[in-house]
Amino acid sequence: MAIPPVFTVLLARALLASSGETLLYSVPAQAEIVIRDIVVANHHALPQVIQLYVQKPGFTFHLYENEVASHRTEHLEMRQKLFPGDEVRGFADLGTWAVMITGYSFIPA
């Protein structure tokens, strides 16, 4: 099984206007993904808690949780491996926030 060259890919990019949970990315079958960078921005007038987590049935793993100041951006650098069926979900308690997730995609040829 050959693995093609690896390049950074945009996994998720969203500008969200409401509070609550949002599905940001779902790992496709036969793929392995490594999250490289997460950037979150609070566009709300007040500080708010923003959470990002990996979820699959019976399993939740928090990648990021922080109270982000009003009109601030935060960057998290990591090397978190994801597997087929994993979902990256986000949550904000007030709404009006943005997220961008980049990483590496390994899909066997």
TAPEDA-V554242 format. One line per field, one symbol per residue. phi: phi as a letter, one per 20 degrees, with the letter a starting at -180 (. if undefined). psi: psi as a letter, one per 30 degrees, with the letter a starting at -180 (. if undefined). A space follows every 10 residues. Layout:
phi = ???
psi = ???
This chain:
phi = .edfgdcfce ebbbdddceo ecfdbcffgm dcccfdcccc ceeefdfbed ccbecbgnbc cfebbaeefg lcccccdbcd eccgnfdecc bcednlbcbc ccadddcgf
psi = jkklkklklj ekkkjkflla kkkekkklkg lkkjkekkkk kjglflklkk kklkklkgkk jkekkljklk hlkkkkklij kllkfkkkll kkfflillkk klakkjjk.
